[in-house]
């Protein structure tokens, strides 16, 4: 971190004094403003809290001030494919890679089962999205952090299966780790998944 500041200062000194080129006052002021802006960005980045998820090893890390403050075993997408019998629908259960943002935090989340959940269990899917058979109050645990497109970080009914590729794409955690993640992260914080 000090090396970044040193580089900024060296660049400033180089452009301000070493070239012996008469610089206009506005250019010098602009350089000073640019340096101040970069220093502020660096401060914000180092104070940022974010999550890193390793889908290969099923590990989740919470980072704050450029340090890991929590490491946990998680479960991620199985990669399996489910085909709808008699229809052309197809679902692949993978955890999406890339950068996500926490869009919403929920306590006592209710899972509105998608069509594939019924197909997977050999049941006829419900027609209306609010039908009682679709709503599940226990599967997701005490908290959920919504990442968009139906993906969430949530709890599990089967903590002994953590560390495996068994989910339909969501990231599952045990109760203690999930509570820590829920308390530590805010809406808008980033989640890096690789």
N, C-alpha and C positions, 0 to 999 in steps of 0.2 A: 504494500500500500504506500509506503514511504517512497518507493522507487517511482511510482506514478506521479506523485507530487514533485519529486526531483526532476523528472522529465519535463513536466509542465513548466517549472521554474526555469530550467535550462533553455527550453524553447523560447520562453518569454525574453530571457536575457539575450539569447542569440539574436532574435529578431529586433530587439529594442536597441542593443548597444554594439554588438559584434560586427554587424555588417557595415557600419559607418556610412550607411545610406541615410540621407536626411529623411526621416519619417514624419509624416504629417501627424499632428497631435491627435486627430480623429482616429487614425490607424492604431496608434498606441492605446488609446482609450478602448477601441474595439477589441484589441488583443487582451487587455486587462479584463474586459467584460466576458470574453470567451473563456478565459482561464477561470474566472469566478464561477461561470456557468458549469464548466466541467467539474470543478471542485464540488459544487452543490450536487451534481448528478452522482458523483462518486460517493458522497455522504449518504444520499438516498439509497443507492444500490447496496451499500454495506449494511444499512439498517433494515433492509427488506427481509421479510419472512416468506419463505416459499417451501414447496414440497418437491422432492425428487423421487421418482418411482422407477426402480429397475425391474422391468417385467421379466427379464431373463432369470434373475435370482429371487424374484418376489420379495424385494426389500423396499421399504419406504423410509425416507429421511426427511426430517423437518430441519430446515436451515434458518438461522437468524444471525445477523452480524457476521456473515461468512463463516459460521461454525455450525456443525451438526448439534442440535439440541435434543433430538430424539431419533432413534432408529427402531424400526419395527419390521416384523415379518408380516407380509400381506399375501393375499391371493389375487391373481389376475386372470385374464381371459384364457379360456381353454383352447381356443382356435378351432373348435369343432364346428361342423356345419349341420344345420337342421333344415330338412326339406319339408314343405307342407304337402301332405298326401292329397292328391287331387287338385292341387293348385300350383301355380308357378312360383310361389313365394319361397324364398331361401334366406336363411339367417346364418351369419358366421359370427361366432362369439370370440372376438378378440378385444383386447384393451387398446384403444387408439394411441398411437405414438405421437409425440409432438408437445407443443405448449398449450395448456388449457388454463382457464381462469376460473376461480371459484365464483360462480354466479349467484348462489343462494345457499344459505345454511338453514337446516331444518332440525328441530327437536321432535322426537317421536314421529318419524316419517311414516307415511302410509304408502305402500307400494301398490300402484295401479298396474296390475299384471298386463303385460302386452300380449298380443295374440300368440306369439311363439311359446309363452309359458303354458298355455292351454294345449297347444299342439304337442309340445314336449311330453306332457303328461297323458296324452291320448284323449283329451277332453275336447268337447265342442267349445270354441271361443265364444265369449259373450258378445252380444251385438252392441249394447250401449256401454260407453266408457265408465259410467258411474254405477253399473250393476254391482250388487254386493259381492258376488263371487269373484269379481276382479280385484277387490280391495283387501290388502293383507297388512295387518298392523304389527306383525312380529318379525318378519324376515330381515328388515333393514337395520334393526337394532335401535339404540337410543338417539342416534344422530345421523345426518346425511349431509354431505357437502356436494352440491350439484355442479357438474362440470359441463353440462350441455349435451345435447343429442342423446339424452337418456342415460348418460354415464354419471356415476356418483362414486364417492368414497363413503362407505357405510359399514355397518357392523355385519356380524355373521351369526347364524345359529349353530355353526360347526367350527369352533375355533381350532379343533385338532387338524382341520384340513388347510389351515393357513400355511403358506409356503409352497402351495401347489398352483398349477394352472387349471382352475376348476370353475371360474366364474363365467358369466355370460358377457363379460366385458368390464363390469364395475370393479372397483378395488375394495376388497374386504379387509377389515382390521378387527382385532379383538377389542373388547369393551374398553379396557384401560387406555390402549393406544388411540382408539377412536375419540375418547373424551379429551385426551391431550391435544390431538389434531384439531378438534372442534374449538377448543378454547384458544389455541395458539394462532389460528389462521383467521383471516377476515375475508369478507366478500371483496373481490378484486385481486386477491393474492394469486400468484401464479403456481401452476403445477406442471413440472417438467416430467414427461413420461418417455422413457426410452427402453 
